[in-house]
Structures are given as C-alpha cells and as structure tokens.
Amino acid sequence: MTRGNEKQVIEWLQENCCKVMLPHIGVLTHVETIGKVNDNRKKADVLLNGIPVSLKQVESSFLYNKGFRSDFLSLGVDIQWFDAQVRDIHYIDKNRNVSWQTAMDRRRFRSLLRILMMDMNLKQGISKHPAELILTHPAVTKHVIDICVYNFEEFFEIFANDWITFAFIRHWPGQEDKTESDRAYRILNEPKCQPWVFDGVSGKGPKNWAKNAPPIDKRQTCFTCSIAINSPVKRWEHLREFRLSLLDSGFFGVDSEKLERVTHEVKQHFGSLIYNQKDKRWIEVLKIANQIASTSL
C-alpha cells in the first residue's frame, strides 16, 4: 500500500473513534500510530484498542515488497524456481505476476506469507512491532463498509488461491528515480543477487534515465521479488455499493471474512459483481449471502 493511503485510513479511524464497531476489535475506542509511516521494520501500522494491526490496501498492492534474492536464500525456498521465473520475465517478457502454487505447497506458502506479513522484515529480522490482525481498505476510505478486519487465517483462506501472487519487479541502475536506481546498484553489487542481474533493458524500461546513467550498451536490468494482492473487484465504488445493498437488504451482523466470501462467491457465480438491488439477479445474490452467513469458514 502507498504511504499516503496508510495515513488517510488512520485519520479516518481516528475521526470515527467511538462511532464504529469492528470485527476482532469491538467498539473502536482508541487509535494509536506505530513508529514512522515509512519504517519498513514494523509489521503493524496502528494499535486499535491496543491490538497491533497491519493496514493493507487491496486495490492492487503489495503484501511484502521488494525482497532481494539474497533475502529469499535465507528462507530456505527453492531458489532455482525463483531464478527461472526471473529469466523468463527478462528474456521472453513473461508476466511479472506468477502463481505461488507453482513454487510451493499451500502449507509452505501460508507459513512464508505469515512470517513476511505479520512477523519480520527480510533485512531487519523479527519486527519489534509484529501484527496480530489485518485491516483491508481501499485507496480512499469513506465508510465503515470499506474496511474489513481479519486474523491471518481468515485473510489467507479468502485471498490466497486467486488473488495473491509473487511479483517480480524490474529496477535499472541509472534510472532517474534515485531510490530505485540505488536499489538496483545494491542488487548489482551483491554477489548472491547476480542471477537476478541481466545485461540490457527488458520491459518498457524506466520512465526516464538520469543524466549520469550508463551508456545504452552498458545498461542492465535487476530484479526484486514482491508478494502482490489484487481485489476481485476493479472499481471500489461498485464494491461499496454492493456491501451497502447487502446491508439495506438485511445482511448485517456478520464478520468481515463472511462479507468478503460473499463478494468472491457472487463474482465467481455471475462472472461479475452484481451490486444493484434493482438487478433481477439480486434475489440470487441474497441466497448466496444467506448460505454463506449460515456456515462457518
């Protein structure tokens, strides 16, 4: 998630203290930020009623961002699989988002994702501020219906199969963005990262090159690996209207995970999200919602 969006949702939570009730939290009575906004060492971003919570924007963002090859080596993963993905992305322009299911089994990925989301930073180690819960939100939070709160198991079971992937990100030494250029040079100078360094520029290249960039024939492409998440709904306005329509139809008093499961099930059933009560298929939507509300995960 972007830092500006983190700040916005925290401000919304502060403004709505004592006005909203959240799953796993109860009536929200206290909001306290944790550390600096741009501190990568923390896993939790905010304390809600004293509970450390990680904020995650789910409109196409990262659950873990820009790990080096040398970082992943310390996790005991099949690094040859990662190396092969990077080569294919560089040489044959394979999609940068790759299914985790082709790399490891569900149990192993669940363990890896929990560690990276909730407990540690690959470079700094175990966080002084681990997270206990996850709060998902859009780029701009306007209504309590925009946010959901999960424990890790609920979050994983809902999103992991179809909406979470490994994402291999390109960086170029000498690109105009100094932060990304410096990152590329660190990769370039780390021996354990060499299999993720290639001669030539692949992809579209950076938006701009710095004035002191290497000459064209000396330019290189470096890679990091992130873990990406996408929302099943492209336009958050439709998701907000869908949830409000459910409430208006009497679907309330359920946990976040069930509300999210209804969203996924409706989209899978119809091929798109049916969010308007005037739609003739809305009665079928309510039947799906009622079935999910009456069952446990």
N, C-alpha and C positions, 0 to 999 in steps of 0.2 A: 504494500500500500504506500501511497505517497505521503510524505510528512505533513503536507498541508491538510490532507484529509484526516489524518490522525488528530491533528489539532482541532479540526472542525467538529468531529464526533465527540471529543472530550468536552468541548464547550457546550455542545447540545446536551450532553449528560449532566453537566453542571447546572445548566439552565433549567433542567427538568428534575432536579433533585426533589424528593418527596412528592412527585407528581406521577411517577410511573412505577410499575412492578415488573421485574424481570425474572425469567426462569433461573434457578440456582442462586439467585441473589435476593429475591423478595422485594419489598418496597425499597427503592433506591433512596438512601438517606445520606450517603457520603461518597464523594468522588475526589480522589487524590492522584495526581500525576506521579509517575515514577521516573526519576532521572531526567536527562535531557532528551528532547524529541529525537535527535539523530544519534543516540547512543546504541550501537549495534550489540553491545554486551548484554542488554536487558532482553528478556523474552516477554515479560509482562509490561504493558504500557501504562496501566492505570489500576488503582485499587478501587473497587466498587464495594462499599460496605466492608472494607478491609480485605477483600478477596482479590488476589492478583489476576488480572485479566489481560489477555493478548487481543489487540484490535486487528481485525483482518478485513480489508476491503475485498469483496468477492466479485467485483466487476473487472475481471481480468487483471490479476496482480500476482505477487509472489509470496508464498508461504515461507520460503527461505531463498535468499538472494545471493548470487554471485560467489559460489564456492569454487576454489581453485582445485585443480587435480590433486595437488599435494594435500589438500584438506580431506578429500574423499579417500585418499590412501589410508588415512588414519582410522577410517571407519570400517575397514575390512570388507568393502564391497568388491564385486567383480569388476576391477578397473579396466579390464580388456573390453568389456561391454561398453563402458563409457567412452573409451578410446575409439571404438568402432563407430559410435554414433557421431562423434566429432569429425572423424574423417569423412563420413558420408555427407554430413552437413556442409563441410568445406568444399569437397570435390564434386559432389553431384547435386548440391543445393537441396538436400533432403530437408523436410520441415523441421524447424528447430525444436518443436514440441514433440516429445517421444513418450509413448506409453510406458509407465513404470512396470507394467505386468510382463514386459518382455525382458526385464532386467532381474527381477527377483520375485519371490512368492509374497503373498499377501501379509503373512506374519512378519516377514523381514522388513517389508516396506512400512508397515504400521509402526514397528519399532524405530526405524530410521526417522520417519516423519515426526513421531512424538518427541524424540530427542532434539531434533532440529527446530521444531516449532515451540516446544514448551520448556526445554531444559538447558540448551547450550548453544554457543556460537562456535563454529569450527575453528576459528583463530584464537578466540579468547578463552575457550573452555567452558566449564559449567558456569551458568549465569548466577549472579548474586540475586537476581530477580526472576526466578522461574515463574511460569504461568500455570494457573490451576484451571482457568476457563478460557473460552474463546468467544469473542463477540464479533459477529459479522455485520457489515454495514455497507451502504453504497458510498459513492464519492461525496454526496451531499445528503446528510441525514435531516429529514423534515418531520418524521412521525415515528412514534414508538414501534409502529408496524414495520419500519425499515430495518430494525435491528433484531438479531436473534442471538441467544446465548446458549452455548453448548459446553459439555465436558468433551474431552478429546475423543472418546469412543463414539459419542453421538456424531460429532463432526466427521470423523473418519468414515463411519458406516454410510453416511449420506453422500459425501462428496467424492470419496476415493475412486470408485470404479470408473466414473465417466468424466470427472471434472478436474482431476489433479494429474499433472504430467511433469516429467523432467523437462526443463527448458534450457537449451544450450545457447549462450549469449556470446555474440562476437564483440571483440574490442580491438582497436587498431593503435599501435604505437604511433604517436604523432598526430592523432586526430585533434580537432580544435577543442573538444571538451577535455579540459586538463585532467579532471578527475578520472575519466575513463582512459585517457592516454597514460596517466601514471599507473593505473591498474594494469594496463597492457604491458608496460615496461617491467612491472614487478613479476608478471607471469613469464615474460621473456627471460628474465634473469634468474628464475627458479628452476634448477635442473630437473626436479621431479615433475615440472609442468611442461617440459619440452614436447611430449606427444600431443599437446593441445596448442602448439605453435606451428604456423604454416607460412611458407613464403607466398606472397601475392595477396590480393584483396578479394575475398569472397563475399557473397551477398551484395547488397547495394552500397556497401562502404559507409563511412561516416557522413553526416550532413556536410561537414566542412573539415578541411585539413588545416593544421596550424602552419604558420609561416615557416617554422623550422622543422617541418615534417620531413622524414626521409625521402629521397628521390623516388620517383614512381617505381623504378625497377628494384628498389630495396624495401618496399613496404611489405608488412606482414599482417597476418590475422591471428589473434589469440582468442581463446575461449574460456568461459567460466560455465558452471552448471548451477542453475536455479531450480526451484520447485514451484510450478505455476498453478494457479487455480482460476477457473472461469465460472461465472454464473450460468445456469441453464437458460437464463432469460437475458436477451440482448439489451432490452430497454427497461431500466429500473422503474420507470413510470408505470409500465404495464404490470410489473410485479407488485408495486404498491397498490395499484387499483385492484389487482387480484386478491390481495390479502384483505383490503378494506371490504371488498364484495363478499368475501367469506364471513367476515365479522358481521356485516349487515344481514347475512343470511342465517345468522345464529351460530356460526362456527367460532367458538371462543373458549377460553379457559383451558387451552391445550399448550403443551410445551413447544418450544421453538423447533425441536427436531421433528415433531409431527407436522407442524406447519410447513417446514421445508420439504418433508417427504411428500406431502400433498402436491406441492409445486412440481416436484420431479415426476410424480406419477401422472399428473394431468398432462404435462408436456409430452411425456412418453406415449400416453394413450392417444392423444389427439394429433401429435406432431408439432403442436404449438401451444402456447399458454392461452386458455380461454379465460379471460379476465372480466368480461362484461356480463352482468346479471341478465341483460336483455337477450343475450345469445341463447338460441334454442337448445344448445347443448349444456346449459348451466345446470340443469337438473342432474345430468350425468356427473358433472363436476362435484356436486354436493354428495352424490352417492359414493364417489371415490373418497371424498373428505371424511364422510361418516365411517366408512370402512376402516380407514387409517386411524381415525380417532378412537375407535373401539378396540384397536390392537396395540400391543407393545412392541418396541423395537427388538 
